[in-house]
Amino acid sequence: MAEGVVMDAVVQVLVRDVTDAVYVHGQYVFGFQTQFEDMKRELSLMRAFLTDTEKIKGKYKTLKPILDDLRKLVYDADDLVMDCIIRAKYWKSKGTSSSYHLSPRELLFRYQTGRKLTCVNKRIVRLKGDLNSYLTPVSRTSEGSSSKRRFNLPVFNQSDVVGLTEDVETIKGWIFLDHKEELHRIGIVGMAGLGKTTIAQKIFEDKDVIARFKERIWVTVSQNVDENEIVTNILDDLKVNDRSGNLLLKISEVLTKKAYLIVMDDVWKTGTWWEKISSGLPETKEQSSCIIITSRNEDVLKGMGVVEERIHRPKLLNEEEGWSLFCKVAKVNSALEETGKNIVKKCGGLPLAIKTIGGLLKSKNQILKEWERIYLNFHAKLEEKSNSSLAESNRSSVMASLQLSYDELPTDLKHCILCFSIYAEDYEISAEQLVRWWVGEGFVRDEGTETARDVAYENLSELISRCLVEVVQRRNYDGKVYNCKMHDLVRDLTIKIAREEDFSSFDKGNRQVPTVNTRRLRVTGEMDLHALDGNSKLRALLCMPNCSIRLNRSRGLAKVRSLRVLDFSHIKLEKICLGDLWRWITSQKRLAYLNLRNAAKLVELPDSIGKLWALQILILGECKNLKKVSVLIATLSELTVLDVGNCPLLQCLPQGLSRLSNLQELYGFKIASSTDTKGCHLGELKDLPNLRVLQVDIKEESIIKVEEVTVLAQLNHLRVLSINAGDSEDKDILRKLDMLCLPTCLEELYLRHYFGESTPQWMNPTSLPQLQYLCIEDSKVLSNINNDFWGKEDKTWKIVGLCLKFLPKLEVEWSLVQRGIPSLRFVEVSHCNSLKSFPCNVEGLGIWRRVEKDKVEEEKEEIKEEEKKEETKEEDKKEEIKEEEKKEEIKEEEIKVEDNC
């Protein structure tokens, strides 16, 4: 293992989680309080030992067997605690204390649990003693990594620079603009090895820049910042030898009335150090001085005062640029060119990787076999080169540099980022799947008023800000991430760590392999799940879309009992007996996340679903044949997410939904009709106080009682509401829809298939003062906007994003929209031919953004690209609809033939 690894993230997170779980739930399990208290105490002490990170790094080979045992122990403890929690919740739901129900089964459970707890606690004490031989317990507040400090300007070789001309010119353009600020700030952000420092060096040594600034100062900031050393470094650059008195004042005196440039290179975090140093920098408008900050973390730049418009994000090198840089470092003849180009492709456009591997090949005397061997063992050789370089400089090689980015992550994020290891190279990952997984495994939890889902999205955003994850697709109006991916070399690092920390199993080619010890697995078509025979440790099982799974009662997955996450979305169930599938699923008592989206054969959610007491997330959306959901779904008290959206044959959810008091997201709630005597009506929603997201579907036969029109207004935490009016022409339904009272806290509103000619009366800024996003789509008759919509002088919309789609009769002037929604920054329009004077296409797909003047041209190009992508999607959607219509026609013909027969 590389010395740069600060901690075994898996052990650290698990110890914390088990400690917290014991603290919260231990008191509720009758008869085990003493054992739980012992466990909590010993694990807390264990965490103190594990904080001694420097000694762990220095003695990792010695400590590895102990850490391996500790990891297994904590997984076992986690399972044990979870079983006790589930048992306690079971008796609580029955309204009976387990202490009074001494059935043979209960007595057996207590006996076995007591023995396991005693055994676990003995193992903890033994391992703590082993750790005590090597480590010293320290306070948690001392956590953090250290690294050797560097303050001087790195050696800069102009001949090694390729493909950075545009980057340099962009930043020079910002420097030489007429600035209103006295001291303007520019940021360069990107992943390790991307060339941020090189760009800053080119600017620092540029002749125009040298002529522009009287003083130029370069500071390379350490991970553990020492403000006194930074101040001393600045004074050295300014040739100030006097170190007495107020040093910041001395800096200010020298720089006052001078134009100066300061480069703060490789900044990892902000804090009081920056506040103190920046307070000593004079701000003279006439001189227009500049600070350039490079960092791997976007949030650091913003925390140091860099605005979004002045953050530069260098791109990876293209193939031509990568090859040019490689040729400058390695000696290449014509016989080596093909292999050399293949090696460059593996570097993924990362300059530091190209330089590192090029330097290695330079020493191989241009022997083709040597180059081919390195190509075949690329990742191992790059790591080998990194480790050798590490001895010379802790940041000089690509893998060591990426390792620093991992080491600096907070504990929670280390666990989250390891999840990326199970996805294939260059695979576009659904952010929603990641978020659900993290919640299901307990990597994230509710924090104060924030839900676990909110925390998970914040974690993903932070990984993106730290340039460890790349965004593939965002939501247009607010930038919410839809899909993401990971650079190949960062992925290699996560695989390396995941393998070492027993997070998952991989072969030598970095491909996932199912084994008896695999804890997390993403199933691909070619996998043989029989290799899982006897596996009782599997915690997360995800499948690639359209993958075919076989279940065997006695082999493969049969022994799995620790599953927390099961994602079977979009898989083929043709070869699976649904009875066997449900028997296996409902045997997973610890399951927290179940996804069966688009399971074609699924007709009914059976009563056995009631056995999953730990279930938090249940996804059944797009199950085209789903007709019935068991009434026992109402017994799943831990459920926070229920998705039955786009299930056309499901008439309604069963009564009793009001018992799900922890529910935060509900999709596909169909309001029952008069014939659905056991169906759930709108009134039950008032007893769901934690609901944040709600998708309501109204059928032609749906019944909304007069007293139910105010129910939604009682949902004080609701942030997102989608109303699908189902093209209902029923006048009573339209009248009730118009009478609805919505909560004032709404931030996003979607209105679909609405059959009114004018927008509902409640769609106005007085009723919806917090609304940020409004989407109206798929209405054949909507032709005008209600006068109340535009509000009054003292009550205007806060809407930032507006989406209008498939509204052929809607007539609105763009000038009216601008006046009525002054905060509008983004508009998406599609097939709304009657809109007037809009600044974008209204017949096809049109996108408008309010942009800064100096970014107009860049934004126009982005918008054109987005429009092309969306138009392609629209065409694909139309083709899918045509295919579905053809299938329906064929079915109808077959039915007619059968009837005639």
C-alpha positions, 0 to 999 in steps of 0.5 A, spaced: 500 500 500 502 507 498 504 510 504 500 516 502 494 513 504 492 516 511 487 511 514 483 505 512 476 509 510 472 503 511 474 501 518 474 508 520 467 509 517 464 503 520 467 504 527 463 511 527 457 508 524 456 502 529 458 507 535 453 511 533 448 506 532 449 503 539 448 510 542 442 511 538 438 504 539 442 500 544 437 503 549 431 500 546 433 493 546 431 489 552 437 485 555 443 487 551 444 494 554 450 492 558 453 489 552 452 495 547 455 500 552 461 495 552 461 495 545 460 503 544 466 504 549 471 500 546 469 502 539 470 509 541 477 508 544 478 504 537 477 510 533 482 514 538 487 509 536 485 510 528 486 517 529 494 516 529 495 516 522 502 518 521 504 511 525 499 507 521 502 510 515 509 508 517 507 501 520 502 499 515 505 492 513 505 490 520 498 493 522 495 490 515 493 484 518 490 487 524 486 492 520 483 486 516 481 483 522 478 489 525 474 491 518 471 484 519 469 485 526 466 491 525 462 489 519 459 483 524 458 488 529 454 492 524 450 486 522 448 484 529 446 492 531 442 492 525 438 485 527 437 488 534 434 494 531 430 491 526 427 486 532 426 492 536 422 496 531 418 489 529 415 489 537 414 496 537 410 496 531 406 490 534 405 495 540 408 490 545 415 490 548 419 484 547 420 483 554 413 480 555 413 476 549 418 470 551 416 465 545 421 460 543 423 463 537 424 470 541 428 466 547 432 463 541 434 470 538 436 473 545 440 467 546 444 467 540 444 475 540 447 475 547 453 470 545 454 474 539 455 480 542 459 477 548 464 474 542 464 481 538 466 485 545 472 480 546 474 481 539 474 488 540 478 488 546 483 483 543 484 488 537 485 494 541 490 491 545 494 489 538 493 496 536 496 499 543 502 495 541 503 500 535 499 506 536 497 512 541 490 514 542 489 521 540 484 526 540 479 526 534 480 534 533 487 532 531 485 528 525 488 531 518 494 529 514 500 532 513 505 534 508 512 537 506 511 544 505 514 548 499 513 555 498 518 557 492 517 557 485 517 550 482 522 549 476 519 551 470 521 548 463 518 552 457 519 546 452 515 541 456 509 545 455 504 543 450 496 545 449 496 551 454 496 557 449 488 558 450 488 557 457 494 562 458 491 567 453 484 567 457 487 568 464 491 574 461 485 577 458 482 577 465 488 580 468 488 586 463 481 588 463 479 594 466 477 592 473 472 595 478 475 591 483 481 594 487 484 587 488 481 582 483 482 574 484 482 569 478 482 561 480 484 555 476 481 549 478 482 542 476 484 535 478 491 533 480 496 533 474 492 537 469 497 543 469 494 548 473 501 550 476 504 550 469 499 555 467 500 559 473 507 559 471 507 561 464 503 567 466 508 568 472 513 568 467 510 572 461 513 578 459 507 582 458 505 580 465 512 582 468 511 589 465 505 590 468 506 588 475 511 592 479 512 586 484 510 578 483 510 573 489 509 566 488 507 562 494 506 554 494 501 553 499 501 546 504 496 542 506 497 544 513 497 551 512 502 555 516 500 563 515 507 565 519 511 561 513 507 564 508 508 571 510 515 570 511 515 567 504 512 573 501 517 578 505 523 574 502 520 575 495 519 582 497 526 582 499 524 585 506 529 582 511 527 585 517 522 580 521 521 584 527 514 588 529 507 587 525 509 583 519 503 584 515 504 591 516 510 591 512 507 587 507 502 592 506 507 598 506 511 595 501 505 593 496 502 600 497 501 604 491 504 598 487 501 594 482 502 587 484 501 579 482 501 574 487 500 566 485 497 562 491 499 555 488 496 548 490 491 551 496 487 545 499 483 549 504 481 556 507 480 559 514 483 564 518 490 564 515 487 567 509 483 572 512 489 574 516 494 574 510 488 578 505 487 583 510 495 585 509 494 586 502 493 593 500 487 594 495 489 600 490 484 601 485 488 605 480 494 599 480 489 594 479 493 588 482 491 581 482 491 574 485 491 568 482 489 561 486 490 554 483 486 549 487 483 542 486 477 544 490 472 549 486 469 551 493 476 553 496 476 558 490 470 561 492 471 561 499 477 566 497 473 571 493 473 568 486 467 569 482 464 564 478 466 568 471 473 568 473 474 561 475 478 557 469 477 550 468 483 547 464 481 541 459 484 535 458 489 534 452 486 532 446 490 526 442 494 530 438 496 535 444 498 529 448 502 525 443 506 532 442 507 532 449 509 525 450 514 526 444 518 532 448 519 527 454 520 520 451 524 519 445 520 516 439 522 513 433 517 510 427 517 503 430 515 505 436 510 510 434 504 506 434 505 503 441 507 510 444 500 512 441 496 507 445 500 508 451 498 516 450 491 514 450 491 510 456 493 517 460 486 520 458 489 526 456 492 528 463 499 531 462 502 529 469 500 522 467 503 523 460 510 526 463 510 520 468 510 514 463 514 518 458 519 519 463 519 512 464 519 510 457 525 514 456 530 510 460 528 503 456 532 505 450 527 505 444 526 497 445 519 495 442 518 489 447 519 494 453 514 499 450 509 493 449 510 490 456 509 497 459 503 498 455 500 491 457 502 493 464 500 500 464 497 501 471 502 497 475 508 501 471 505 508 473 504 506 480 511 503 480 513 510 477 509 514 482 512 510 488 519 511 486 518 518 485 514 519 492 521 518 495 524 524 491 518 528 492 511 527 495 507 531 489 511 529 483 508 523 480 501 522 478 498 516 482 501 520 488 498 526 487 491 523 486 493 519 492 493 526 496 486 528 493 483 522 496 487 522 503 484 530 504 477 527 503 473 527 509 471 520 512 464 520 509 467 522 502 472 516 502 466 511 502 462 515 497 468 515 492 470 508 493 463 506 490 465 509 483 470 503 483 465 498 481 463 502 474 466 500 468 471 505 465 468 511 462 461 509 464 456 514 465 453 513 472 446 515 474 447 520 480 440 518 482 443 511 483 449 513 487 445 517 492 440 512 493 446 507 494 449 511 499 443 512 503 441 505 503 448 503 505 448 508 511 454 512 508 450 518 509 444 520 514 439 526 515 443 532 518 439 537 522 433 539 517 437 536 511 435 529 509 440 524 507 438 525 500 440 532 500 447 530 504 448 525 499 447 530 493 452 535 497 457 529 497 457 528 490 457 536 489 463 536 493 467 530 489 465 534 483 468 541 486 474 537 488 475 535 481 475 527 482 468 526 479 466 529 472 459 532 470 456 529 464 449 532 464 446 537 469 439 539 469 439 546 465 436 551 470 440 550 477 445 545 475 443 539 479 447 533 476 444 527 472 449 523 470 457 523 472 463 519 470 470 518 473 477 519 469 480 513 468 486 514 472 482 516 478 478 510 477 484 506 478 486 509 484 479 508 487 480 500 485 486 500 488 484 502 495 477 498 494 481 492 493 486 493 499 480 495 504 476 489 502 470 494 499 470 490 493 473 484 489 477 485 482 482 481 478 488 483 476 485 487 470 481 491 474 475 487 473 470 486 478 469 478 480 464 475 484 467 471 490 465 468 496 468 474 500 465 480 495 462 485 499 459 490 493 458 487 486 455 490 479 453 485 475 455 485 468 452 480 462 458 475 462 459 474 470 458 467 473 454 468 479 455 461 481 462 464 484 458 467 489 456 460 492 457 461 500 457 468 500 454 471 506 457 478 506 454 481 500 452 488 502 450 491 495 448 488 488 447 492 482 446 490 475 447 493 468 441 495 464 438 489 460 442 484 464 439 477 465 439 474 472 438 467 474 436 465 481 438 458 484 435 456 491 441 453 493 447 456 489 450 463 487 446 468 491 442 463 496 446 464 502 447 472 502 444 475 508 447 482 509 444 485 503 443 493 504 442 495 497 439 491 491 438 495 484 435 490 479 432 496 475 431 495 467 434 488 468 431 482 464 426 477 469 424 472 463 428 466 466 426 468 473 420 465 477 417 471 481 415 467 487 423 465 487 425 472 486 420 474 492 422 469 497 429 471 496 428 478 496 424 478 502 429 474 506 434 480 506 432 482 513 437 488 513 435 491 506 434 498 506 434 500 498 430 496 493 429 498 486 425 494 481 424 499 476 421 497 469 421 490 471 416 487 465 414 481 469 412 484 475 404 484 476 404 484 484 407 487 490 406 481 495 404 481 502 411 478 503 414 485 502 412 486 510 417 482 512 422 488 510 422 492 516 429 496 515 426 498 508 427 505 506 427 506 499 422 502 494 422 504 487 417 500 482 417 506 477 415 504 470 413 497 471 408 497 466 404 490 468 404 492 476 397 492 478 397 491 485 401 493 491 400 489 498 396 493 503 402 491 508 406 496 505 403 501 510 407 497 515 414 499 513 415 504 518 422 506 515 420 508 508 422 514 506 422 513 498 416 510 495 416 510 487 410 507 483 410 513 478 408 511 470 405 504 472 399 505 467 395 498 470 396 500 477 389 504 479 391 506 486 395 505 492 392 501 498 389 505 504 394 506 510 399 510 507 398 515 512 402 510 517 408 512 513 410 518 517 417 518 515 416 518 508 419 524 504 418 522 497 412 519 494 412 518 486 405 516 482 400 517 487 394 516 484 387 519 487 382 513 488 376 513 484 369 511 488 370 504 485 376 503 489 373 502 496 380 500 499 384 505 495 388 511 498 385 518 497 388 525 497 386 526 505 391 521 507 397 525 505 396 530 511 399 525 515 405 525 512 409 531 515 416 529 512 414 529 505 418 533 501 417 531 494 410 529 491 408 526 484 400 526 484 396 523 478 389 524 477 385 519 473 378 521 469 375 517 475 379 520 481 374 523 487 377 529 490 372 531 496 371 539 497 374 538 504 381 535 501 382 541 497 386 544 502 390 538 504 397 539 500 397 546 504 398 542 510 405 539 508 409 544 511 416 541 508 414 540 501 419 542 496 417 539 489 410 538 487 408 535 480 401 534 478 399 530 472 391 532 471 391 526 466 387 530 460 381 530 464 375 533 461 371 532 468 368 539 470 368 537 477 375 535 477 377 542 473 373 546 478 377 542 484 384 543 481 382 550 481 380 550 488 387 547 490 391 550 496 398 549 495 404 550 501 407 556 500 414 553 501 414 550 494 420 551 490 419 546 484 412 546 481 410 541 475 403 541 471 402 536 466 396 534 462 392 540 464 385 541 460 383 548 463 384 553 458 387 558 463 392 557 468 389 555 475 388 561 480 393 558 485 398 559 480 401 566 482 406 569 486 402 571 492 400 563 493 407 561 491 412 566 494 418 561 494 417 558 487 424 557 483 422 553 477 415 552 474 414 547 468 408 546 464 407 541 459 403 537 455 396 541 454 392 541 448 387 546 450 391 551 455 391 558 451 392 563 456 395 565 462 391 567 468 391 575 470 393 573 477 399 569 475 403 576 473 402 578 481 402 585 483 408 590 484 409 588 491 408 581 490 413 578 484 415 571 482 422 569 484 422 564 479 429 562 476 427 557 471 421 556 466 419 550 462 414 550 457 413 544 452 407 542 448 403 547 449 400 549 442 395 554 443 398 558 449 399 565 447 404 569 451 408 575 449 416 575 451 416 582 454 410 580 459 414 574 461 420 579 462 416 584 466 412 579 470 418 574 472 424 579 473 428 574 476 428 569 470 435 566 468 433 560 464 427 558 459 426 552 455 421 551 450 419 546 446 413 545 441 409 552 443 408 555 436 403 560 439 408 564 443 410 571 441 417 574 440 421 569 444 428 570 444 429 562 442 426 557 438 419 556 440 417 551 434 422 545 436 426 546 442 429 553 444 433 555 450 434 562 453 439 564 458 441 570 461 448 571 461 454 575 462 456 580 457 463 577 456 460 570 456 455 571 451 458 568 445 460 562 449 453 561 452 450 561 445 455 555 442 453 551 449 446 553 447 446 550 440 449 544 442 444 543 448 438 544 443 442 539 438 442 534 443 435 535 446 432 535 438 435 528 438 432 526 444 425 528 442 426 524 435 428 518 439 422 519 443 417 520 437 420 513 434 419 510 441 412 512 441 411 510 434 414 503 436 409 503 442 403 505 437 405 499 432 405 494 438 398 496 440 395 496 433 398 489 433 395 487 439 388 490 438 388 486 431 390 479 435 384 481 440 380 482 434 382 475 431 381 471 437 374 474 438 372 472 431 375 465 432 
